[in-house]
Every structure is written in structure tokens, then in C-alpha cells.
């Protein structure tokens, strides 16, 4: 019986103190381009064309497109959680608009949950 208690105590001490992990998943946004005197397209902003002349992109908190699968700093686990130095922080939509110019877009917002591609 003492052995079972000892094993249980050792097992409990080995559990991590933090029981949840921050996951660094990208945000999928949709945006509509403003009319300009020069031609613009979705690819100029790292996006792909979506339905109804809108564009779709996956971005991180700094407003930049996702390179790889996750928005973590350093190595992440396969689910994009517990990244070595945390997540790329910031407001993704605001930073996207600021980096690419506020007047280039009519609308920038999160991808609708009802649309599955």
C-alpha cells in the first residue's frame, strides 16, 4: 500500500503546474478591396480570391500572413499550442489594415463562421 501512495505522490509532483496552454492559431479574415486608379488584386495582400469578389487570408496577431501552420514564436506542438516563446501578439485585423494601408479596403473582418470551404 505504501508503494502505491509513493507512486501516486511522485506522479502528482510530476504534473505540470500549468494545466492549459495558449494556442497560436491564425485568424481567417475576409476583405473587400477599394476601387483605385491602379489595379489591385487579392494576391497583392497575400490573400486568395473568395466568392462575391472578396478576398480571404489567414493572418497572425501582427497582421502578417501565416508562414507555416501556426502563429507561434519558436517551436509549437502539433496542435499549435505551447509555443516556445508564446504567440505573436496583437489585433490581427487592425494590424493588417495598418500594414497594408487603411484606404486600400472597403471592409476587413473575420471570416464568417457559416461559410465552410
FINU-159141 format. One record per residue (C-alpha): x, y, z; residue in one letter. Coordinates in steps of 0.5 Angstrom, whole numbers, padded with zeros to 4 digits, always signed. Example, Ala and Ser with C-alpha at 12.3 -4.5 7.8 and 13.67 -1.06 7.14 Angstrom:
<rs>
+0025-0009+0016A/+0027-0002+0014S/
</rs>
This chain:
<rs>
+0000+0000+0000X/+0006+0005+0002X/+0009+0004-0005X/+0002+0006-0009X/+0002+0012-0005X/+0009+0014-0006X/+0008+0013-0014X/+0002+0017-0013X/+0005+0023-0010X/+0011+0022-0015X/+0006+0022-0021X/+0003+0028-0018X/+0009+0032-0017X/+0011+0031-0024X/+0005+0034-0027X/+0006+0041-0030X/+0003+0047-0026X/+0000+0050-0032X/-0006+0046-0034X/-0008+0050-0040X/-0004+0052-0046X/-0004+0058-0050X/-0006+0056-0057X/-0003+0060-0063X/-0008+0059-0069X/-0008+0064-0074X/-0015+0068-0076X/-0018+0068-0082X/-0020+0074-0085X/-0024+0077-0091X/-0024+0083-0094X/-0026+0088-0100X/-0021+0092-0104X/-0023+0099-0105X/-0023+0102-0112X/-0016+0105-0114X/-0013+0109-0120X/-0009+0103-0121X/-0011+0095-0121X/-0010+0091-0114X/-0012+0084-0113X/-0012+0079-0107X/-0005+0077-0108X/-0002+0084-0107X/-0004+0083-0100X/-0002+0075-0099X/-0010+0073-0100X/-0014+0069-0105X/-0020+0071-0108X/-0026+0068-0105X/-0033+0069-0107X/-0037+0075-0109X/-0031+0079-0111X/-0028+0079-0104X/-0021+0076-0101X/-0019+0071-0096X/-0013+0071-0092X/-0010+0067-0086X/-0006+0072-0081X/-0003+0073-0074X/-0003+0078-0069X/+0002+0082-0072X/-0003+0083-0078X/+0002+0079-0083X/+0000+0073-0087X/+0002+0066-0083X/+0008+0062-0086X/+0007+0055-0083X/+0001+0053-0080X/+0001+0057-0073X/+0002+0064-0070X/+0007+0062-0065X/+0014+0065-0064X/+0019+0059-0063X/+0017+0051-0064X/+0010+0049-0062X/+0007+0043-0061X/+0003+0039-0067X/-0004+0043-0065X/+0000+0050-0065X/+0000+0050-0057X/+0005+0051-0052X/+0010+0055-0057X/+0017+0056-0054X/+0016+0064-0054X/+0009+0065-0054X/+0004+0067-0059X/+0005+0073-0064X/+0001+0078-0060X/-0003+0084-0063X/-0010+0086-0066X/-0010+0082-0073X/-0015+0086-0076X/-0013+0093-0074X/-0005+0091-0076X/-0007+0088-0082X/-0010+0095-0084X/-0005+0099-0082X/+0001+0095-0085X/-0003+0095-0092X/-0006+0102-0092X/-0013+0104-0089X/-0015+0107-0096X/-0014+0100-0099X/-0020+0097-0096X/-0028+0098-0096X/-0028+0092-0091X/-0024+0088-0087X/-0027+0083-0082X/-0027+0076-0079X/-0029+0070-0084X/-0036+0068-0083X/-0037+0062-0079X/-0043+0060-0083X/-0038+0059-0089X/-0034+0053-0090X/-0029+0052-0095X/
</rs>
